């Protein structure tokens, strides 16, 4: 399930240590504060860790400027919706106009006023919290409470581009409940819905722990996406999911595999190239799922 943390994460980017110290001191009681002393370091942090909720970004820095960092983030689907507040000692109408055109939501002037800093960050943090909540509702499957196909499609596209740009491995896992039609025929569709909820519940928290995304792909199919894990790690995750469902012993007397619910799992794991697409990833995972079903079900096939 989607988890909401109590404290939002703020990334402060400034190449002057005293500025980082002042802003950190102002915000540390209300937020999880992370700092970067250059644009390059900021991008490394953003793309290698949990995304920040808000970025306070110095305009003039040695190396990559704040404007360049902002443009990079707004051009990247994964980070384009993160609110960026520029911090600067020089604000002209032209500067503000340019910053807002790049996608910034506000400016904070140097020298800092703690009251102003808190007020502006709090305002945008609250707006971000409400947007995240509304977005999370639109991305959830109404029956199971896990992410829906819309979220899956968007996330797969975002992570495919991210892995291509960073040369990281992307793994797509699709698992399907074996003989689910037989389950519905015997127990009824209401019990079938309860079965789907149980499957979602027992796998979503584990997937989240492994920093993956779980979505209801359609009908009795679920899909998970993982970034950066080795083939061995992804296979182990899949095996734990298969075993967790197997060990739950949800009755399915009409199954031709076991007298209880089992799943078959197909996995596609690649370092994306220019030829890799969302469609090709899904087709590869689907082929492995088909192979798992064709060769006995209640098993994992991977490419």
C-alpha positions, 0 to 999 in steps of 0.5 A: 500500500502507498505509505504517507510519511509524517515529515516531508523531505526538503533538499537545499542546494547552495554552494555557500556553507553558511547558507546551508547551515542557516536554512537547515537550522530554520527548517530541520524541526519541521522537515527532513532536510538534505543538503547539496553544495553544488548543482552536480551533487544535487542531481546525484542526490535527486536521482539516487534516493527518495525524491524530495518534496520541495527543492530550495535551489541557489541560482548562482553556483560554481559549475551547474547553475540553479537555472540549469538544474531547474531546467534539467528537473523540469525536462525529466518526467520523474522530477518535473512536478517537484516544486522548486523555490529559487534562493538568490541575492539578486532579484529583478523582474527579468530574473523572476520572470525567467525563473517562473518560465523555467518552472519555479514556484517561488523566490526567497531573497538573501539575506534570509528572514527565518519567518519568510523562509518558513512561511513560503516553504510551509505554503508550498509544502502544504500545497504539495501534500494536497496534490500528492493526496489527490494524485494518490487517489486517482492512481489507486485501484478501487478494489484492492487499494494498490496502484492501478494500470494508469499509475503502472503505465506512467511509472514504467515509462518514467523508470524506463527513461531513467534507467536508460539515462543512468545505465541501470537495470529495469525489471518488470514482473507480471504475476497472474493467479492460476485458474482464477476463472475456476475460483470464481466459478466455484466460490462466486465473484464476491469471494473472487474479489476478496481473494484479489484483496488478500493477494494485493495485501500480502504482496504490497507491503513486501514490494514496498520494502524492496523499493518496488511498485505494485499495481493491479495490471488487470483482472487477476494480474498484478505487476511490479517494477524494480530499478537497479536490482540484479537478476538474482535479487529480482528472482528472489523477490519473485520467489518470496511473492510466489511462496507467500501466496502459496503458503497462505493456502487460500482454498481453490479446489477447482485448481488443476495445480494445487487445491489452493491459490497459486500464481505464475510469474513472468519477469523481463529484466534489462538495461534499456537501450534506444530500442527498448520500449514499454511495449517491448518490456511488457511483451517480454514479461508476458512471454515469460508469464505464458511460459510459466503457465505452459510449463506447469504454473506456480513457478517463475520464468525470467529473461 
